[in-house]
């Protein structure tokens, strides 16, 4: 059921909308973690390193599609808030065409560039064979990722965060069952883990697409023959492409760091692969809360309710910081047993390196929590370019410091870990100062993208 976020108690509406999104992505992290657990415990350190590096690469590739879908979703929310049904349908048609073409191109490029990946990511020879085998299969799921994220973004944009959760839950459970079957029963190794993920992705992608088109009349615009105005394509591009750039720049920076991590060998690669999964699981709720916050802001922006935007901003900041402080304490305290879930007890050096990563990153989750809110705010207010700027500051600092500090013997690989929170806080400062300086202009609708159509 669609939810109108322009009415009712501000924080209650936002939290009720956010909870299914948070649960959904926690489930998604669960099945990512299931891959890592099964591979790490039953296939060994090199297989874990291969799957971990592949996950970072796939996160980068899917972030391109996710960014396009999130940008379109922001415009859908604005049109929904404006009660502009024709404008909403036109935006749906234009965005589906644009993102669908991008997905096909991305899928073709991924297969074409497969052998270049070994050089770009500096993958050790003993890891590359398994990684290549995994990627050949996992790339087949890119189109499924497009379908799920496109229809999920639309449903969330109009206030329905429950249905995407249901389809993601089905996919997560199916993936874990297939992981156990292919890897443990059929002994198919990393190829089995990849096949399990791709099958689960197509079940959720096709399922949510069929449901959404049947239940939401506006989505029939996906296949209607009406010509789309060029101005609509430009508007979709303004939201989607800049959000795509923001997401892909963020994950390109992470991919470059992955290449640097790989240069330290399989032990550090395996530690990073496990620790990153724990890290992502820990701060995923605040990331999803930032996305829910963005939908809330966009709907109220379309409805021109500045007071609700200000109230929502204050409440969201307090909730996000409180959650981050609690999670930081838990990750710091339980870093070692968390790593032991993924790594065999005999791999003491791998566990030690993962604990060091988690205790550095985990102490500063408030930085990433604030950054996710800023991304959501500027995307919703029709300023996705500012999100790109913040990402460049955050990731630019991270990559530069990672390469500089890791080359100093006194820091080594620890320098890579410290570069992350430094980048977060520099970007936070820039985003907060910009909002403080431009607050009145940001809420002046007549000059903003997404204004009421004449």
N, C-alpha and C positions, 0 to 999 in steps of 0.2 A: 504494500500500500504506500502511495506517495505521501510525503510529509511536507507540509508548508512550514518552513522555518522562520517565516516573517511574523508568526503569531505565537502567543503563549510565553511562559517563563523562559528567559534567555538560556541560562545554564542547563536547566532541565531538558529543554529541547535539543540543545547541542550535545549533551551527554547521551541522551537516549538514541540520537542519530549516530553518535560516534561508536557506541558499544558494539554493534554488529560488525562495523568495519574493523575494529580492534580485534574482535574474536576471529574474524575471517583471516586476517593476516597473521595472527598467532597460529592458526591452523596451517597456513601456508608455510610459516617458519617451521612448524612441527614436521611437515613432510620433507622440507629441505634438510632439517636436522636428522630425520630418519635415514635419508640417503647417507649422510655423513657418519652416523652411528654404525649403520650396517657395513658400509665400506671400510670404515676405520677399524672396526673390531674384527671383521671376518676376511678382509682382503689385504690388509697391511698398510704400512706407512706410505709407500709409493702410490698405491691406488688412491689413498686419501688425498695425497698431494695433487694427483691428476684431477680428481673430482672437484677439489677445492678451487683449483685454478680455473677449471671450466665454469664453475659457478660464478666466479667473478666476471669472466668474459660474457656469460649469458646475461648476467645482471646489466652489463653495459648495453648489450644489443636490445634487450627487452625494454630498457629505460627509454630508448628512442620512441618505441610505440607507446609506452606508458605516458611519456611526456606529451605526445600528440593527443592521446585520449584525455588526459587530465586538463590540458588547455581547452579542448572542445567542451569538456564537462563544465568548466567555469562559465563559458558562454551559454551553455544550456541552462545553468542555474540562473543566470541573469535574465534570460528570456522567460523562464518559468516564473521568476519574481515579478516580471513585467506583465504577465498573463498574455504574452504575445504568441499564440499558437502557430500562426503562419510563419513567423520568424523562427520559431523553434524547429518546425519541420524543415524549413529551408537550410538551417544550420546542420541538422542531422544528415540531410542528403549530401551536402557539400563535404562535411567532415568524414563521412563513411568512404566517399570516393577518394579523398585525399589520403587518409590513413591506410586504406586498403592497398592503394598503389605503393605507398611507402613500405608496407609489410612485404609485398611481393619482391620489391627491389632489395630489401634488407635480407630476405631469405636467400635470394640468388647470390648476393655479395658474400654472405657468410660461407657458403659452400665454395665459392670461387677463391676465397682468401684463406682457406683452411691451412694450407702448408706454410703460409706466411706467419701464422700465429706462433709457431715454435720459436721463430727468430725474435718476433716482437716482444713476446713475454719471457724470453730467455729461459725456456723450459729445459731442465736437465734431460739428457738422453734417456736415462733410466725411467723417466716419468712420461715422456712424450708418446710412446706407443699406446699406453692406456688412455691418455688424454685424447689422442686423435680418434681412437675407437669410440670413446664417449661422445665427443663432439659430432661425429658423423651421424649419430642417432639423434642427439638432443637438438640439433639444428632443425630437425623435422617438426619440432613443436612450435616454431616461431609463429606460424599462421594461427595456431590455437591460442597463443598468447594474445594476438591481436583481437580475435573474436571475444575472448573473455573480458579483456580490459575495456574494449569499446562499449559493449553492452552494460558492463558493470558501471562504467563511468556515467552513462546516461541515467541508469536507474538511481545511482547515488545523487546525481545532479538534481533530480526531481524529488529527492527526499526518501528514496527506498534503499536502505542499506541492508535490509534483511535477506532479500532474495540472492544478492551476490554472495552473502555468507553461506546460504544453504548449498549453492552449487560448489563453492570452494570447499565446504566440509565434505561433500561427496567425493570430490577430487582428492582431498587429502587422505581420506580413509582408503580409497582405492589405490592410491600411490603406495601407501605403506604395505598393503596386502600384496600388491604386485612386486614391490621391492623384495619382500621376504620370499615370495615364490620364485622369482627369476634368479636372485642371487644365492639364496640358501638351498632351494630345492633343485632348480635346474642348473645351478653352477655356471651362470652366464657372466659372472664378473661385473666389471663396470658397464659393459654393454647392456646387461640386464637392468642395472639401476637406471640407465638412460631410457631404456624402452618403457620401464614402469612410469617414469615421469611424463613421457610424451603421450602415452595412452591416457593417463589421468588428465592431462591438459586438454586433450581433444574432447573428452567426456564433458568437462566443465565449460569449455568454449562453445561447443555445439549446443549443449543443453541450455545455457543461459541465453544464447541467441534465439533459439526457438521459442523459449518462454517469453522473452521480451517483445518479440515481434507480434506474438499472439495476444499478449495482454496490454500492450501500449499502442494505441492507434497511431500516435505520432511517428512511431518507428517504421510504419509502412512507407515513410518517405525514403527509406533506404533503397527501395526498388521502384519508386514512382518515376515516370518519364519526364516530368516537368524540368525545363531548363533552369539551371541555377544562375543567379545574377553574379557577375564578377565581383561586385562589392561584397557579397556574402562570402565568397571564396577568400577574398583579402582579409575580411574580418576573422574568419576561422583561422587563416594562416597567421594573423597577428597574435592570436591567443595560443594556438597549438604549436606553431613552429618555435616560438620563443620559449615556451614551457618545455618543448622537446630539447632545445639547446641547453636549457638549464639542467634537465635530467641527464642528458648525455654527457655534458661537460663534467658534471659531478661524478658520473661513473667512469668516464675516461680517465679522470684523475686517479680514481681508485684502481683502474686497470694498470696505469703506469706505475703505481705503487706496488701492485702485484708483480710486475716485471722485476722491480728492484728486490722485492722479497724473494723471488725465485732465484736470484743470483746468490743468495746465501745458502742454497742447497735444500735437499728434501726435508731435513729436520725442521728448519724454520718454516718451510712451505706447509708442512703438516700442522705445525703449531698455529700458524696463521689461519689455515683452513678451518680448524676447529674453533679457535677463539673468535673469528669473525662471525660464525654462526651464532655463538652465544651472545656476542655483542649485538648483532642484529635483532635477536629475539628479545633482548633486554630493552632496547629503545624503540622497537616496532610499535608498541601502543601509542607512544607520544608522536610518532610519525603519522599514524592513522588519525590520531586526534587532530593533528595539524590539517589533514585533508578534510576531515569533517568540519573543522573550523572554517576552512576555505569555502565550503559549500554554504555554510550558514552566512558568512559575510557576503558571498555573491548573490544569494537570494535576496538578502536585505538591501544590498546595493542596487539591485534591479528594482526593488520596491521603494527605494529612496528613504530608508529608515536609518538615519545616521545615529540616532540615540541607541538603537539596538546594536549597531556595529560597535560603538564605543563600550557599551556594557559588556558585550560578548568578548571584546578584546581584553578587557581587564580580568574577567572571570577565567578566560582560557589561559592567560599567562599565569595566574595563580595556580590553577589546576595542573598545568604542565610542569611547573617548577616543583610543586609538591611531589608529584609522581617521580620525577627524575631524581630528586634527593633520596627518596626511599629505595629506588632501584640501584642507585650508586652504592648505597650501603650494603645491599644484598650481594651484588656482584663482587665487591671488595672482599666481603667475608667468606664467600663460597667459591672463589675463583679456582682453587685447587680441585675440590670435588667435582666442579663443573667440567674442568678439563679432563678429569679421569673418566668421565662418561664416554669420551670420544677416543681417548688414547690408551693403549695397553699400559699396564702399570710398569712394565719393564722399560718403557720409553721415557725415562726420567727427564732427560734434557728437553725433549719436546714438550712435556707437561710444564716444566719450569719456564720455558719461553712463552708459552700460552698464558700462564699465570701473570707473568710480567706485563704482557700486552693488556690483559683484562684489568689489572689494577691501575694502569695508567689511563686507559680509555674510560673505564668505569667510574673513575672519580669525577669525571667532568661531563656527565650526561646532561646537566642543565644547559650546557652550551649547544648541544645538538637539538634539545627540546625547544629552545628559543628560536633556533634557526628554522626549524620546521614550521613554526607559527608565522615567522616572517615570510617564508616562501608562500604559504597559503594566503596570507593577507594580501601581498602584492599581486598574486595571480588573480584573486577575487576582485580586486579594485581596478582591474584592467591595466596593470603595470607589470606584466610578466618579464619585461626587460630588466626590472630591478632585481628579480629573482636570479636572473642570469649574472648580474653584477655580483650579488652576494655569493653565488656559487663559485665564480672565478676567484673572488677574494679567499674563500674558504679552501678550495681545492688547489688554487695556485700556491698559496702559502704551504699547504700540506706537501705538495709534490716538491717544491723548491727546497723546503727544509728537510724533507726525507732524504733527498739526494745529497744535500750538503752535510747534514749531521751524520748520516750513515757512513760517510767517507772519513769521518774523524774517529780514530781508533778508540778514544775514550767513550764514544757513544755507540758506534757500531749499529746493530739492528735496533737497539733501543731508541735511537734517534728517529727512526721511522715512526715508532709508536708515539713519541712526544709531539711530532709534527701535527697530529690530528687535532687534539684539543686546542692548540694554538690557533689553527686555522678557523675552528668554530668560533672562538671568541672574537677574533678580528672581524669576521663577517657579521656577528651579532652587533657589535658596536656600530658598524657602518649602517646596518638596517634600522637600528633604533634611532640613530642620529638623523637619518633621512626622514623617517616618519615624524619625528619631533619638528623638523624644519618645514615639512610639506603637508602637515596634517590637514589644514583647511583646504588646500588645493586638491588633495586626494579625494575628499568627500564632496567636491563640487561637480555634480554629475554632468552639467551641460557641456563640459569640454572633455568628457571621458569616453573611451570606447564602450560600446554596449548601451549607449543612451537610448531613451525611448524612441522607437522608430516612428517616423512621420507617415 
